[in-house]
Amino acid sequence: MPKLGQPIRLEILALKGTTVWLCHIAELLMPTILALSKKGNNEGQKCLNSVVAELRDEYDHCIPRHLYDDMAKELIIQINLLIEKVKKALDIRASMSNFICQMNVAIAMSEVLLSRKLQVMKIEDLPKTMRHIFYAKMNELKGLRYLSLGSMSGGWKTDDMEKTILNGLGTMKNLSGLTLNYDCTNTILRALTKFCPNLEYLDVSNSKYITNDSIDIITKLKKLKVVILMRTQVTMAGMIDLIVNAKNLTDVGRYDDLGRCLEFVEQNYPNVLSLKLQKFETRFATTRHIQLLADLCPDMRYVSIFHNMLLMDLMALIGINKLAELYLLSCDFFADQVRDVIQVKGCNLTHLHLEHVEQMDMNALVYISQYCPDLKTLSLYNCVMIPSTSVFLRQYAIPPFMNLERLGFVCECPFRHLEFILTTALKLRMLQVGTQAYTSDEMFERIFLNNPLQYLEDVRIINSTELTIETAYRFVENCPNLVLLNELECWQKVRDYELVQLREMIKERNYAVHTAPLRRYQE
């Protein structure tokens, strides 16, 4: 039996209550502001500004700093609901001036969020009608630690947006992360070096004004660890300068010429004995590139590569001492020696992602389970799963998949491949099964007999042709930690009325299980 739904904490109820109260104040205020607006002299706007200023002071005084971000999320939801309510009340006979006045009052309530206590702001999460307020008064967000400005103008009005960004960054002394796509410029980067000395994360992808000249500015951010320059004008020469001069850099995101950069550094910078890079993600890599990772990057933990058998020997991966997350695309499990790699490095691996990998049979899964005892995440995406070409191992030195917590299985295969993993992964917490994998009630009956899936929290089985509502009931009744059971609408043998009955049962028994479609649940 899953956990019972618990009462909402008083803390959460209080936060939600304050946001609902604020929107109620806005509704009561709308007729007054409308009446004052008709008198002229901007009386309505003056009154609205005065009320909003008082509300900001009250919220800033009463809401603790550690709860302000949670309050902000709830307030955005409630203001969005209020805006939709005003829109629905609009009809053909309504006065447009009245509608605009009501919208201004509703949107003005979002100024309550302009507080030094707010630490995380993602502009892309705001309704578009509210964004202009934050652009205009960004300088009041003095306590921000992470700011995501998203794409802003999409690169079309960079000059206009530059002044707005500079005005805000001047007060953000505590900023440690910034995402600014499309509209970043060298002037903004200089402002970051001056006003944001603690910056550790910078994403300026798709910004056409970021060139090799920008690298000298970026390297002045001494604490910078992550820089994302995808689809900018930075060339390989600029990337080399960044890698060499940014002493604390651990991640440059996906960059297909990163291996060539390491070759150049090794040949032309004899004084550079090691780099702090921890992530290598590229579509082009050779054996030499992998060897350089082992030599120049002793802290390398994450490797994601597209394998080309003419250029790369995967056995070079065994030289990377701290390899913990391995993502391989387009190779053969046995012919390209993937098995030999995990035999040597599997004791360190916690994440393994195999995509378009061929020659995957039951023996391959057994080898993964035996060579990777600490594996927590396994993803098999569009791999060619075949029946075993020989008798697979049945004697296990250690329990298979004994620490596996997350499984993504998107492959067409015989049912026993998936059944083997689910039967042995006793600590599984998240399960995602793609449309091609075969699943049935009988298969899960056998699985539950051997593995109660007592830690399972999230289940997503997409587009099954054989599963019925009985399996959904089994999940609900047998998995005590189950929270999400999604995509039931895609089970072809599940009828609408059966799904309604399941949800009614869950509600009546107060189970803490969500079965709504994933999109609706996230909203």
C-alpha positions as CSV (number, residue, x, y, z in Angstrom):
1,M,0.0,0.0,0.0
2,P,1.5,3.4,-0.9
3,K,1.9,6.2,1.5
4,L,-1.2,8.1,2.5
5,G,-1.6,11.7,1.4
6,Q,-0.5,14.0,4.2
7,P,-2.0,17.3,5.3
8,I,-0.3,20.3,3.7
9,R,2.2,21.9,6.1
10,L,1.0,25.0,7.8
11,E,4.0,26.8,6.4
12,I,2.9,26.0,2.8
13,L,-0.7,26.9,3.6
14,A,0.4,30.2,5.0
15,L,2.5,31.0,1.9
16,K,-0.4,30.2,-0.4
17,G,-2.8,32.1,1.8
18,T,-0.8,35.2,1.6
19,T,-0.6,35.1,-2.2
20,V,-4.4,34.4,-2.5
21,W,-5.0,37.3,-0.1
22,L,-2.8,39.6,-2.3
23,C,-4.8,38.7,-5.4
24,H,-8.0,39.3,-3.5
25,I,-6.7,42.8,-2.5
26,A,-6.0,43.4,-6.2
27,E,-9.6,42.5,-7.2
28,L,-11.0,44.8,-4.5
29,L,-8.6,47.6,-5.6
30,M,-9.6,47.5,-9.3
31,P,-12.8,49.6,-9.1
32,T,-11.1,52.2,-7.0
33,I,-8.1,52.5,-9.4
34,L,-10.6,52.6,-12.3
35,A,-12.5,55.5,-10.7
36,L,-9.4,57.5,-10.0
37,S,-8.1,56.9,-13.5
38,K,-11.1,58.6,-15.0
39,K,-10.3,61.8,-13.0
40,G,-7.1,62.3,-14.9
41,N,-3.8,63.7,-13.5
42,N,-2.5,60.1,-13.3
43,E,-4.3,59.7,-9.9
44,G,-5.0,56.1,-10.4
45,Q,-1.4,55.1,-11.1
46,K,-0.2,57.1,-8.1
47,C,-2.7,55.4,-5.8
48,L,-1.7,52.0,-7.2
49,N,2.0,52.7,-6.8
50,S,1.4,53.7,-3.2
51,V,-0.5,50.6,-2.3
52,V,2.0,48.3,-4.0
53,A,4.9,50.0,-2.2
54,E,3.1,49.3,1.2
55,L,2.5,45.7,0.2
56,R,6.1,45.2,-0.8
57,D,7.3,46.5,2.6
58,E,4.9,44.1,4.4
59,Y,6.0,41.1,2.5
60,D,9.6,42.0,2.8
61,H,9.2,42.3,6.6
62,C,7.0,39.2,7.2
63,I,8.3,36.5,4.8
64,P,11.6,34.8,6.0
65,R,14.4,34.8,3.4
66,H,14.4,31.0,3.2
67,L,10.8,30.9,2.2
68,Y,10.8,33.9,-0.3
69,D,11.5,31.8,-3.3
70,D,8.7,29.4,-2.5
71,M,6.3,32.3,-2.0
72,A,7.5,33.8,-5.4
73,K,6.5,30.6,-7.2
74,E,3.1,30.5,-5.6
75,L,2.5,34.2,-6.3
76,I,3.3,33.8,-9.9
77,I,0.7,31.1,-10.2
78,Q,-2.0,33.1,-8.4
79,I,-1.3,36.3,-10.4
80,N,-1.5,34.3,-13.6
81,L,-4.9,32.9,-12.5
82,L,-6.1,36.4,-11.7
83,I,-5.0,37.6,-15.2
84,E,-6.9,34.7,-16.8
85,K,-9.9,35.6,-14.7
86,V,-9.8,39.2,-16.0
87,K,-9.5,38.0,-19.6
88,K,-12.5,35.6,-19.3
89,A,-14.6,38.5,-18.0
90,L,-13.9,40.5,-21.2
91,D,-16.7,40.4,-23.7
92,I,-17.7,42.4,-26.8
93,R,-19.5,45.1,-24.8
94,A,-16.7,45.6,-22.3
95,S,-14.7,48.9,-22.2
96,M,-11.1,48.3,-23.3
97,S,-9.9,51.1,-20.9
98,N,-11.5,49.2,-18.0
99,F,-9.9,46.0,-19.1
100,I,-6.4,47.6,-19.4
101,C,-6.8,49.2,-15.9
102,Q,-7.7,45.8,-14.4
103,M,-4.8,44.1,-16.1
104,N,-2.4,46.8,-14.8
105,V,-3.6,46.3,-11.2
106,A,-3.2,42.5,-11.5
107,I,0.3,42.7,-13.0
108,A,1.4,45.4,-10.6
109,M,1.0,42.9,-7.7
110,S,4.1,41.0,-9.1
111,E,6.2,43.9,-7.8
112,V,6.0,42.3,-4.4
113,L,8.7,39.9,-5.7
114,L,11.2,42.8,-6.1
115,S,12.9,42.1,-2.8
116,R,16.5,41.6,-1.6
117,K,15.3,38.3,-0.2
118,L,14.6,36.7,-3.6
119,Q,17.5,34.4,-4.5
120,V,16.4,32.6,-7.8
121,M,14.7,34.3,-10.7
122,K,13.8,32.6,-14.0
123,I,12.3,35.2,-16.3
124,E,11.1,32.5,-18.7
125,D,8.8,31.1,-16.0
126,L,6.9,34.4,-15.8
127,P,3.9,35.2,-18.0
128,K,4.9,37.5,-20.8
129,T,2.6,40.2,-19.4
130,M,4.7,40.4,-16.2
131,R,8.2,40.4,-17.6
132,H,8.5,44.1,-18.4
133,I,8.2,44.9,-14.7
134,F,11.3,42.8,-13.9
135,Y,13.2,44.1,-16.8
136,A,12.6,47.7,-15.7
137,K,13.3,47.1,-12.0
138,M,15.9,44.4,-12.1
139,N,18.2,46.5,-10.0
140,E,16.0,46.0,-7.0
141,L,16.8,42.2,-6.9
142,K,20.0,42.7,-4.9
143,G,20.0,39.3,-3.2
144,L,19.8,37.1,-6.4
145,R,22.2,34.1,-6.6
146,Y,20.9,32.7,-9.9
147,L,19.3,34.7,-12.7
148,S,18.0,33.3,-15.9
149,L,17.0,35.9,-18.5
150,G,16.3,33.3,-21.1
151,S,16.4,34.4,-24.7
152,M,15.1,38.0,-24.0
153,S,14.8,39.5,-27.5
154,G,16.1,36.4,-29.3
155,G,19.0,38.5,-30.6
156,W,16.8,40.9,-32.5
157,K,17.0,43.9,-30.1
158,T,20.3,43.3,-28.3
159,D,21.2,47.0,-28.1
160,D,17.8,47.9,-26.5
161,M,18.1,45.1,-23.9
162,E,21.8,45.8,-23.0
163,K,20.9,48.9,-21.0
164,T,18.3,47.0,-19.0
165,I,20.7,44.2,-18.2
166,L,23.5,46.5,-17.2
167,N,21.1,48.4,-14.9
168,G,20.3,45.2,-13.1
169,L,23.7,43.6,-12.8
170,G,25.1,46.7,-11.0
171,T,23.4,45.7,-7.8
172,M,23.8,41.9,-7.9
173,K,26.9,41.4,-5.8
174,N,25.9,37.8,-4.7
175,L,25.2,36.5,-8.2
176,S,26.8,33.1,-8.8
177,G,24.9,31.9,-11.9
178,L,23.6,33.7,-15.0
179,T,21.9,32.4,-18.1
180,L,21.6,35.0,-20.9
181,N,21.0,33.5,-24.4
182,Y,21.1,35.5,-27.7
183,D,21.6,39.0,-26.2
184,C,24.9,38.9,-24.3
185,T,27.6,41.4,-25.3
186,N,31.2,42.3,-24.3
187,T,29.8,45.3,-22.4
188,I,27.7,43.0,-20.3
189,L,30.6,40.7,-19.7
190,R,32.7,43.6,-18.4
191,A,29.9,44.5,-16.1
192,L,30.0,41.0,-14.7
193,T,33.7,41.2,-14.0
194,K,33.1,44.5,-12.1
195,F,29.9,43.8,-10.2
196,C,29.6,40.0,-9.9
197,P,33.0,38.6,-8.7
198,N,31.4,35.4,-7.3
199,L,30.0,34.2,-10.6
200,E,30.6,30.5,-11.1
201,Y,28.1,29.6,-13.9
202,L,27.7,31.5,-17.2
203,D,25.5,30.4,-20.2
204,V,25.7,32.8,-23.1
205,S,24.9,30.4,-25.9
206,N,23.5,31.7,-29.2
207,S,24.8,35.2,-28.5
208,K,26.2,36.4,-31.9
209,Y,28.2,39.2,-30.2
210,I,30.3,36.8,-28.2
211,T,33.6,36.3,-30.1
212,N,37.2,35.5,-29.3
213,D,37.7,39.0,-27.9
214,S,35.2,38.0,-25.2
215,I,37.4,35.3,-23.8
216,D,39.9,37.8,-22.3
217,I,36.9,39.3,-20.3
218,I,35.5,35.9,-19.3
219,T,38.8,34.8,-17.9
220,K,38.8,37.7,-15.5
221,L,36.0,36.0,-13.6
222,K,38.3,34.0,-11.3
223,K,35.7,31.8,-9.7
224,L,34.1,30.8,-13.0
225,K,33.6,27.0,-13.2
226,V,31.0,26.5,-16.0
227,V,30.9,28.4,-19.3
228,I,28.4,27.5,-22.1
229,L,29.4,29.1,-25.4
230,M,27.4,26.9,-27.8
231,R,26.5,28.6,-31.1
232,T,28.5,31.8,-30.4
233,Q,31.3,33.3,-32.6
234,V,34.0,31.8,-30.4
235,T,36.4,29.8,-32.5
236,M,38.8,27.0,-31.5
237,A,41.5,29.6,-30.8
238,G,39.2,31.4,-28.4
239,M,38.3,28.1,-26.7
240,I,41.9,27.2,-26.2
241,D,42.6,30.6,-24.5
242,L,39.6,29.9,-22.2
243,I,40.8,26.4,-21.3
244,V,44.3,27.6,-20.5
245,N,43.6,30.8,-18.7
246,A,40.4,30.0,-16.8
247,K,42.1,28.2,-13.9
248,N,38.9,26.9,-12.2
249,L,37.0,25.8,-15.3
250,T,35.4,22.4,-15.0
251,D,32.8,22.4,-17.8
252,V,32.5,24.1,-21.2
253,G,29.3,22.2,-22.2
254,R,29.1,20.4,-25.5
255,Y,31.9,21.4,-27.9
256,D,32.8,19.1,-30.8
257,D,36.4,20.5,-31.2
258,L,37.3,20.1,-27.5
259,G,39.6,17.2,-28.3
260,R,41.5,19.2,-30.9
261,C,41.8,22.0,-28.3
262,L,43.5,19.6,-25.9
263,E,45.9,18.5,-28.6
264,F,46.9,22.0,-29.2
265,V,47.4,22.7,-25.5
266,E,49.5,19.6,-25.1
267,Q,51.7,20.6,-28.1
268,N,52.1,24.3,-27.5
269,Y,51.7,24.9,-23.8
270,P,54.4,22.8,-22.1
271,N,53.9,24.7,-18.8
272,V,50.2,23.5,-18.6
273,L,50.6,20.2,-16.8
274,S,46.9,19.7,-15.9
275,L,43.5,21.1,-16.3
276,K,40.5,21.1,-14.0
277,L,38.0,20.0,-16.6
278,Q,35.6,17.4,-15.4
279,K,33.2,17.0,-18.3
280,F,34.0,16.0,-21.9
281,E,31.0,16.1,-24.3
282,T,31.6,15.9,-28.1
283,R,30.5,14.4,-31.3
284,F,34.1,14.1,-32.6
285,A,36.8,12.3,-30.7
286,T,39.8,10.2,-31.5
287,T,41.9,7.7,-29.5
288,R,44.5,10.5,-28.9
289,H,41.8,12.8,-27.5
290,I,40.8,10.3,-24.9
291,Q,44.4,9.6,-24.0
292,L,44.8,13.4,-23.5
293,L,41.8,13.4,-21.1
294,A,43.6,10.9,-19.0
295,D,46.9,12.9,-19.0
296,L,45.7,16.5,-18.9
297,C,42.4,16.2,-16.9
298,P,43.0,14.1,-13.8
299,D,39.6,15.1,-12.4
300,M,37.6,14.0,-15.5
301,R,34.3,12.4,-14.4
302,Y,31.9,12.7,-17.3
303,V,32.5,11.5,-20.8
304,S,30.0,11.6,-23.6
305,I,31.2,10.6,-27.1
306,F,30.0,9.6,-30.5
307,H,32.1,6.5,-31.4
308,N,33.7,6.2,-34.8
309,M,35.4,2.9,-35.2
310,L,37.9,4.3,-37.7
311,L,39.1,7.0,-35.3
312,M,38.7,5.7,-31.8
313,D,39.6,2.7,-29.7
314,L,37.3,2.7,-26.7
315,M,39.9,0.9,-24.6
316,A,41.5,4.3,-24.2
317,L,38.8,5.1,-21.7
318,I,40.4,2.9,-19.1
319,G,43.1,5.6,-18.5
320,I,40.5,8.0,-17.1
321,N,40.9,7.3,-13.4
322,K,37.9,9.1,-12.0
323,L,35.4,8.3,-14.8
324,A,31.9,8.0,-13.1
325,E,29.4,8.9,-15.9
326,L,29.8,7.4,-19.3
327,Y,27.6,8.2,-22.3
328,L,28.3,6.1,-25.5
329,L,26.6,6.6,-28.8
330,S,26.8,4.4,-31.9
331,C,29.0,1.3,-31.2
332,D,28.9,-2.5,-30.8
333,F,28.9,-3.8,-27.2
334,F,31.3,-6.7,-27.9
335,A,33.0,-5.8,-31.2
336,D,34.0,-2.3,-30.0
337,Q,35.1,-3.6,-26.6
338,V,32.5,-1.8,-24.5
339,R,32.4,-4.9,-22.3
340,D,36.1,-4.7,-21.7
341,V,35.9,-1.0,-20.8
342,I,33.2,-1.6,-18.2
343,Q,35.1,-4.6,-16.9
344,V,37.9,-2.3,-16.0
345,K,36.1,1.0,-15.2
346,G,32.7,-0.4,-14.0
347,C,33.7,-0.3,-10.3
348,N,33.7,3.6,-10.6
349,L,30.6,4.1,-12.8
350,T,27.4,5.5,-11.3
351,H,25.8,6.5,-14.6
352,L,25.8,4.6,-17.9
353,H,24.0,5.7,-21.0
354,L,24.1,3.5,-24.1
355,E,22.5,4.9,-27.3
356,H,22.3,3.1,-30.6
357,V,24.5,0.3,-29.3
358,E,24.3,-3.0,-31.1
359,Q,24.9,-6.6,-30.1
360,M,23.1,-6.1,-26.8
361,D,21.9,-9.5,-25.5
362,M,21.2,-11.0,-22.1
363,N,24.9,-11.6,-21.6
364,A,25.6,-7.8,-22.1
365,L,23.1,-7.0,-19.4
366,V,24.6,-9.5,-17.1
367,Y,28.1,-8.1,-17.7
368,I,26.9,-4.6,-16.9
369,S,25.2,-5.8,-13.7
370,Q,28.4,-7.6,-12.5
371,Y,31.0,-5.1,-13.6
372,C,29.2,-2.0,-12.4
373,P,28.1,-2.7,-8.8
374,D,27.6,0.9,-7.8
375,L,25.6,1.8,-10.9
376,K,22.7,4.1,-10.0
377,T,21.4,5.2,-13.4
378,L,21.1,3.0,-16.5
379,S,19.7,4.3,-19.8
380,L,19.3,2.1,-22.9
381,Y,18.1,4.1,-25.8
382,N,17.3,2.6,-29.2
383,C,19.9,-0.2,-28.6
384,V,19.7,-3.3,-30.8
385,M,18.6,-5.9,-28.2
386,I,18.9,-9.5,-29.6
387,P,18.3,-12.9,-28.2
388,S,21.4,-14.4,-26.5
389,T,23.8,-15.9,-28.9
390,S,25.1,-18.2,-26.2
391,V,24.0,-19.5,-22.9
392,F,24.1,-16.5,-20.6
393,L,25.7,-16.5,-17.1
394,R,23.4,-17.7,-14.3
395,Q,25.9,-17.7,-11.5
396,Y,26.4,-14.2,-10.2
397,A,29.4,-13.1,-8.1
398,I,27.3,-10.2,-6.8
399,P,23.6,-9.5,-6.8
400,P,22.8,-7.9,-10.2
401,F,21.9,-4.2,-10.3
402,M,21.9,-4.1,-6.5
403,N,22.3,-0.3,-6.3
404,L,20.3,0.7,-9.5
405,E,17.9,3.6,-8.8
406,R,16.9,5.0,-12.2
407,L,16.2,3.0,-15.3
408,G,15.4,4.3,-18.8
409,F,14.6,1.5,-21.2
410,V,13.6,2.6,-24.7
411,C,14.5,-0.4,-26.9
412,E,12.7,-3.1,-28.9
413,C,13.6,-6.4,-27.3
414,P,12.5,-9.7,-26.0
415,F,10.5,-9.3,-22.8
416,R,13.1,-11.2,-20.6
417,H,15.7,-8.4,-21.0
418,L,13.6,-5.8,-19.3
419,E,12.2,-8.5,-16.9
420,F,15.8,-9.4,-15.8
421,I,16.6,-5.9,-14.8
422,L,13.3,-5.2,-13.0
423,T,13.5,-8.5,-11.1
424,T,17.0,-7.8,-9.8
425,A,17.0,-4.0,-9.2
426,L,15.7,-4.1,-5.7
427,K,16.4,-0.4,-5.0
428,L,14.8,1.0,-8.1
429,R,13.2,4.4,-7.6
430,M,12.4,5.6,-11.2
431,L,11.3,3.5,-14.2
432,Q,10.7,4.8,-17.7
433,V,9.8,2.4,-20.4
434,G,9.6,3.5,-24.1
435,T,7.0,2.6,-26.7
436,Q,9.0,-0.2,-28.3
437,A,9.6,-2.3,-25.2
438,Y,7.2,-5.2,-24.6
439,T,5.3,-5.2,-21.3
440,S,2.4,-7.2,-20.1
441,D,0.4,-8.1,-17.0
442,E,2.0,-11.5,-16.8
443,M,5.5,-10.1,-17.0
444,F,4.9,-7.7,-14.0
445,E,3.2,-10.5,-12.1
446,R,6.5,-12.4,-12.3
447,I,8.5,-9.3,-11.4
448,F,6.4,-8.6,-8.3
449,L,6.9,-12.2,-7.1
450,N,10.6,-11.6,-6.9
451,N,10.9,-7.9,-6.4
452,P,8.2,-5.9,-4.5
453,L,9.7,-2.6,-5.9
454,Q,9.3,-1.1,-2.4
455,Y,11.4,2.0,-3.2
456,L,9.7,2.8,-6.6
457,E,8.5,6.4,-6.7
458,D,8.0,7.2,-10.4
459,V,6.6,5.0,-13.1
460,R,6.2,6.0,-16.8
461,I,5.3,3.2,-19.2
462,I,4.5,4.7,-22.5
463,N,2.0,3.2,-25.1
464,S,1.8,-0.4,-24.0
465,T,-0.4,-2.7,-26.1
466,E,-0.8,-5.4,-23.5
467,L,-1.0,-3.8,-20.1
468,T,-4.4,-3.5,-18.4
469,I,-5.7,-1.6,-15.4
470,E,-4.8,-4.6,-13.2
471,T,-1.1,-3.7,-13.4
472,A,-1.9,-0.1,-12.5
473,Y,-3.7,-1.4,-9.4
474,R,-0.7,-3.7,-8.6
475,F,1.6,-0.7,-8.7
476,V,-0.6,1.3,-6.4
477,E,-1.2,-1.4,-3.9
478,N,2.3,-3.0,-3.8
479,C,4.7,0.0,-4.0
480,P,4.7,1.8,-0.7
481,N,6.7,4.8,-1.9
482,L,4.9,5.3,-5.2
483,V,4.2,9.0,-6.0
484,L,3.8,9.2,-9.8
485,L,2.1,6.7,-12.1
486,N,1.9,8.5,-15.5
487,E,1.0,7.7,-19.1
488,L,-1.9,5.4,-18.2
489,E,-3.9,7.0,-21.0
490,C,-1.4,5.4,-23.4
491,W,-2.1,1.8,-22.3
492,Q,-4.3,0.6,-25.1
493,K,-6.2,-1.9,-23.0
494,V,-7.1,0.6,-20.3
495,R,-10.6,2.1,-20.8
496,D,-11.6,5.6,-19.7
497,Y,-14.0,4.5,-17.1
498,E,-11.4,2.1,-15.6
499,L,-9.0,5.0,-15.3
500,V,-11.7,7.1,-13.6
501,Q,-12.4,4.3,-11.1
502,L,-8.7,4.0,-10.3
503,R,-8.4,7.7,-9.6
504,E,-11.6,7.7,-7.5
505,M,-10.2,4.8,-5.4
506,I,-6.9,6.6,-4.9
507,K,-8.8,9.7,-3.8
508,E,-11.1,7.8,-1.4
509,R,-8.3,6.0,0.2
510,N,-6.1,9.1,0.4
511,Y,-3.1,7.5,-1.4
512,A,-0.3,9.9,-2.2
513,V,-0.2,8.9,-5.8
514,H,-0.6,11.2,-8.8
515,T,-1.9,9.6,-12.0
516,A,-2.7,12.7,-14.0
517,P,-0.8,13.2,-17.3
518,L,2.7,14.4,-16.7
519,R,2.2,17.8,-18.4
520,R,-0.8,18.6,-16.2
521,Y,1.0,17.5,-13.1
522,Q,4.0,19.7,-13.8
523,E,1.7,22.7,-14.3
